[in-house]
Amino acid sequence: VQLVVPGGRSAQSGGPLRLSCPASGYPSSSYCLGWFRQAPGKERAGLASIDSDGSTGYADSVKGRFTISQDNAKNTMYLQMNALQPEDTAMYYCAADPEGPYYSGDYYCLHTPLGYNYWGQGTQVTVSS
């Protein structure tokens, strides 16, 4: 699986930004895709996930502001980010987990980096006030 995220992006506080991540070579028809970010001095944190059936999940920190989606025809996943704040400044990563989704009463994707095997190289998002 290869994931590619275009170069660095910037936005004004309160503005929108959309990240895209073309992918190829999914080893199975069932999978999870996720977006993560890592700010300087902080651990990489899960933001949003989407599984092969289109079910989504979000971290509380971005729920209502960020939307994850995928275009299966283009093999591309997206992260629409609205109402951006300077604290959203970080390196953003897309990732794929070909073993997901997981079942525990309901299907879900992991939001921890350790669950993902394939990673894009990361793109810097800078939000200025």
C-alpha positions in Angstrom: 0.0 0.0 0.0 1.3 3.4 -0.9 0.0 6.6 0.4 0.9 10.0 -0.9 0.1 13.3 0.7 0.9 16.5 -1.3 3.2 19.1 0.1 2.7 21.6 3.0 -0.5 23.6 3.4 -1.4 26.8 5.2 -4.6 28.5 6.2 -6.0 31.4 8.1 -7.6 31.0 11.5 -11.3 30.1 11.1 -10.7 29.0 7.5 -11.0 25.6 5.8 -8.5 23.3 4.3 -8.8 19.9 2.6 -6.1 17.3 2.6 -6.1 14.5 0.1 -4.3 11.2 0.2 -4.2 9.1 -3.0 -3.6 5.4 -2.2 -2.9 2.3 -4.2 -2.4 -1.4 -3.6 -4.9 -2.2 -0.9 -4.2 -5.8 -0.1 -7.8 -6.6 0.8 -11.4 -5.4 0.2 -11.8 -4.7 4.0 -9.6 -2.0 5.6 -9.5 1.1 7.7 -8.1 4.4 6.7 -7.1 7.1 9.1 -5.8 10.6 9.5 -3.4 11.5 12.3 -1.4 14.6 13.3 1.6 15.3 15.4 2.6 18.7 16.8 6.1 19.4 18.0 6.8 17.8 21.3 3.5 15.8 21.3 2.6 12.2 20.4 1.0 11.4 17.1 -2.8 11.4 17.7 -5.7 9.9 15.7 -8.2 12.3 14.3 -10.6 10.4 12.1 -11.1 7.0 10.5 -13.2 5.5 7.8 -13.6 1.9 7.0 -14.2 0.1 3.7 -18.0 0.3 4.2 -17.8 4.1 4.7 -18.4 4.1 8.5 -16.5 7.0 10.2 -15.2 7.8 13.6 -13.7 11.0 15.0 -11.6 12.2 17.9 -13.5 14.5 20.3 -11.0 17.3 19.5 -12.1 17.5 15.8 -15.7 16.2 15.9 -18.0 18.6 14.1 -15.1 20.4 12.4 -13.3 17.7 10.4 -14.8 15.3 8.0 -13.1 12.2 6.6 -14.2 10.7 3.3 -13.0 8.5 0.5 -13.5 8.3 -3.2 -13.2 4.7 -4.2 -13.1 5.5 -7.9 -10.0 7.7 -7.4 -8.6 5.6 -4.6 -8.2 8.7 -2.6 -9.2 9.7 1.0 -9.8 13.2 2.2 -9.8 15.2 5.3 -12.0 18.3 5.2 -11.0 20.7 8.0 -13.2 23.6 8.9 -12.9 26.3 11.5 -9.2 25.8 11.8 -7.4 27.2 14.8 -3.7 27.8 15.3 -3.6 24.8 17.7 -4.4 22.7 14.6 -0.9 23.4 13.3 0.9 20.1 13.1 2.2 17.5 10.7 -0.7 15.5 9.3 -0.4 11.9 8.2 -2.7 9.5 6.4 -2.5 5.8 7.1 -4.0 2.5 6.2 -4.8 -0.6 8.3 -5.5 -3.5 6.1 -6.6 -5.7 9.0 -9.5 -3.5 10.0 -12.2 -2.9 10.8 -12.4 -4.8 14.1 -15.5 -6.2 15.8 -16.6 -5.8 19.4 -20.3 -5.6 19.3 -20.0 -3.3 16.4 -17.3 -2.7 13.8 -14.7 0.0 14.4 -11.4 1.3 13.3 -8.5 2.0 15.6 -7.4 5.6 16.4 -4.0 4.6 17.6 -1.0 4.8 15.4 0.2 1.3 16.3 -2.8 -0.2 14.5 -1.8 1.1 11.1 0.8 -0.5 8.9 1.1 1.9 6.0 1.8 5.6 6.3 2.0 8.7 4.0 5.1 10.8 4.4 3.2 13.6 6.2 2.3 17.1 5.3 2.8 20.2 7.4 -0.4 22.2 8.1 0.1 25.7 9.4 -2.8 27.8 10.7 -2.0 31.5 11.3 -4.0 33.7 13.5 
